[in-house]
Amino acid sequence: MLIYLRNAALAAACCAGVSVAQQAAAPAGEPLPVETPDGWRAGRWLPMAVLWSSADAAADVVRRRALAASGVGCLLLEGRPDAAALGATLARLRQRYRIDQGALHAVIGDRPAAALASLLEQRHEFQTVTVFGAAAEADLAAARRLRARRVTALPGADAFRLARHVRRLHAARALRGAAAEVARALDSFHDAAAVGDEERYFGIFPDDAVFLGTDASERWTGAEFRAFALPYFERDSAWTYVPFERHVTVAVGGQLAWFDEALDNAGYGECRGSGVLIKRDGAWVLQQYNLTVPVPNDLMKGVAQQIRAHLDGR
């Protein structure tokens, strides 16, 4: 069952009016250089871009402020962090900020080779990749192979155009109406696991819910899963699965919804979650979550043979 928890881990204005926000509950360490929109407050959901620093520090300041003025928080990555350093920084970012839609926007302006290499190692964190200016000629073939990620090259380096572009990318994935309320509940569900918030997680996944894990034997009630998962929620992060694609349908009457979503994880790659939510006391809560690992058709026969051999051997 420990393998299950690791694998199934759900069970998944430019020059004025902008402030740099720090949350008191942040983990120990140096403050993160995050620019946030004017009026943003800790605990609110925030679209978030990650900007790799360029050789022009003054231009980076303008870009950060332009992104924040457009409503997008911006983390500036100093230097060229390797994959491990980037992963640690993004884990700290999740502890401090509730990231709207769950996944980040990568923004790279020059010296793209190192930036793209570390990004690809942390691909589960990102929903879009934008290279601009000098980086627009970079080889993006590997990034474009990431399923359902939006990868863009902008030939110019105008900060305001870049900010509008990132904002449009974020808005394109947003759901509307009741579906947006369902999406917010699912984002909060995943975020709560990423930051080890047991009460919020199991407020969305109550005792009478059912979790179907990746192993055929795994059918957990919410109460069973909570008892088993408690040690994981005593850590800074129970597990981190990041959604990057989602479809939601709300039934007539607005009290029942079902969904499917694609998730990414550092260790186990792309997974698929699907399930049902109901509206209870004015809030959306899960009644079923089903986690699977999609297998490419070309690999399916071999995987099926391995599973059969494993079960026969056991």
N, C-alpha and C positions, 0 to 999 in steps of 0.2 A: 504494500500500500504506500510505502514511502516513494516508490517510483511513480505511483499515480499522482501524488501531490506535486512532485517536481515536474511531471510531464503534463498533467492536466491542470495545474495551477490556477484553476478557477474554482477548481475542485478535486485562467485566462484571461496734437499740433506739433510740428516738427521741432521748432526751436523754443517752444514755450508750452507750459501746461503738461510737462512730462516729468515723472519722478522715478528714481531708482528705489525699488521696494525691497526690504528684507523682512522676513517673518521671524518672530521670536522663537518659534518652535523648530527652527531649522537645525539640522545636525551640526555638530562641532566642525570647525574648519573655517577657512577663509570665506568671506562673503562672496556670493556669486554675482558677477556683474550683469544684472538683469535690469533692463529698462522696461517700465510698465506704463500703461496709459494713465493719464491724469484721472483721478477719481477711483482707480482700482483699489480694492481692499483685500486683505488676506482672507482666504477662504472662498473667494469668488472664482468662478471658472474663467480661464484666460487662454485664448489662442496663443501659441508659443512658437517662435522661430529661433533657430540656433544659427548664429552668424559666425563663420570662421573669420578671424581677424585678417586684415590685409596689411600691406606695407604702408598704407596711408591711414594713420590713426585718426586724423581729423575727419577723413571721409567715413570711417567706421562710426564715429560719433553721430554724424548726420544720418547715416543709415539706421542706426539704432533708434534715433529720435523719430525718424520718419515712420518706421514700423510701429513704434509705440503710439504715435499720433493717429495711425490708422486703426488702432484697437488691438494690435498684436504685441504681446510681450516679446522681448528679444534678449537672449543670452549671448554674450560675446565670448567666444572661445579664443583666449590668448594663445599665440604660437600655433603649433601643430600637434595637438595631443594624439598619442597613439590610441589604439582601440581600447586598451584597458583604462587609460586615463579618461577617455571620453565616456566610457561606461560608468565610471565612478562619478563623474560630474553630472551625468544625466540622472543617475540615481538620486543624487542630492537635490537636483532640480525638482524631481517628482515629490520629494519630501516637503518642499517649500511651496509648491504651486499646484493647484488643481488644473491640469492641462485640458482645455476644451477639446473635445473629440478624441482625447486620449493620446493621439500621435502628434509628433512634432513636424515642423517645416525646416528643412535644411537649406541654408543660403550660403553660397560659396563664391567669392569674387576674384581671387587670384591664387596662384600656387595650388591648383586643384588636385594634383595627384595624391599628395599625402592626405588631404581632407577627404577625398572620395574613398581612399583605402580604409581609413578609420571609420568612416560612415558605413561602409558596406559591412564591416565587422559588427556594427551596432544597428544593422538595418531594421531590426524589429521596433526601433524607437520612432521611425520616421514614416510619414504618409506622403510627403513631397520632397523633391530635390530640385533646387533652382541654382544654376550657375549663371553668372553674369559678368559683363565687362571682359577682362582679360581671360577669365576662366571659360568663356562661352565656347571656345574652341576645344575644350577638353574632350577626351574620349569618354562618352557616357554609355557605352554599350553595356557594361556590367550593371550600371544603375537601371537602365531601361529593361533589363531582364527581370527586375523585381516586379512580381505580379501586382497589378492594381495600384502601383505607385505612379504618381504623376511627376515626370521628369522634364524640365524645361531649361532651355538655354536662351538667355536674354543678351543680345549683342551689346547693349548700352550699359552704363553704370549709374544712371540717374536714380537717386535715392527714393524719390517720390514714386516713380514708375515701379521700382522694385517693391515698395510697400503696397501699392495698389495691386500688383500681381499676386503677392502672397495673400493679401486679404481676399482676393477673388478665388484663389485656390481653396481657402478655408471655407468661404461661403458656399462654394459649389457642392461640398459634401454635407452641408447642414440640412437636416430634415425640418419639416414644418408642422405646426399644429400639434395634435396629440402624438404623432410619431416622434416629434422632437422631445416630448416629455418622456417617452419610453427610452429614447436614445440617451437622454440625460441619466435616467436610472441605471442603464447598462454601463455608461461611462463611470458613474459613481461606484458601481459594483466592482469594476476592474481597478479603479483608482484606490478604493479602500484596501484591496489586497496588496497593491503595490506599496502602500504606506503603513501596512499592518494595523488598520483600523477595524478591529473585530466587530464593534457595535454597529458601525455603519454597514459593513459587509453583510452581517447576518440580519440587519434590519431590512435589507433588500432581498435576502435569501432566507426566509423564515423557516421555522421548524417543520411546517407541512409541505415545503417545497421538496422536489426530487432532483438530485444531480445524477446524471448518467455519465460515467467516466469512460476513458478510452479503452479500458479492459472490459471484456464482455461480462465479467462477474461484478462489476461495480455499479450498484444502484444504491445511492445514499439518500436518506431523508435529510432535511436541513439540520435536524437535531443531531443525527448521527455524524454528519460531516463537521458540525461545529465542535463536538466533543473531540473528534480526531484531529482537527486542524488547530486547536488551541495553542500547542507549542509553536506553531509557525507564526501565529499572530503575536507572540511575545517578542518577536524580532522586529527590527526597523521595517522590514518588508517581508510579507508572507510569501508572495510570488508576484511576478510582473508579466502579464500578457497584455499586449497592446492591440487594440482594434484598429484596422485600417480600411475596412469596407463593411457596410451594414445595410440590411434591408428590413424594414419594419412595416407590418400591416396591422391596423387597428380596426377591430370589428365594429359593425354598426352598433351604436349605443355607447361606445367609448369606454367600456369596462373590461375589455379583453383584447390582448394583442399578442402577435407572434412575430418572430424575427429569425434571421440568420445573419451571421457576421463572420468575417475573416479576422483572425488574430495572429500575431507573431510573437515569438518567444526566443530569447537568446540561445537557449540550448536545443529546442525541439522544433524550431522553424514554424511554418504556417500550420495553423489549426483552424477548425471551423466550429463555431458555437451556434446552437439554435435552441429555441425554446419558446415558452409561453409566460406571459405576465398577466396579472389581474390588477385592477385598481381596488385598493383596500384602504378605507379611511382617508381617501383623497390622494393616496400615493401609489405609484406603480411598484409592485413586488413580484419577484419571480415565483412561478409555480413549477417550472421545469427548466433545467439547463442541460443540454446534451452536448458534450465535447467530443469531437472526432479529429482524427489526423487524416486529411485527404491524401490519397495515394495516386500518383500519376498512372494513367491506364497502362502505359508501357511497363510499369513496375509491378502491377497488381498481381499477376500470376506468380511471380517470384515471392512476393510478400505473403500471399495466401499459402504458398507451399511452406514457407518458414513458420507461419502460425500453426499450420497443421502439424508440422514436425515437432514444434514445441509442445503442443497440447498432447500429442501422442506420447512423447517422451515423459511428460509429467504424469 
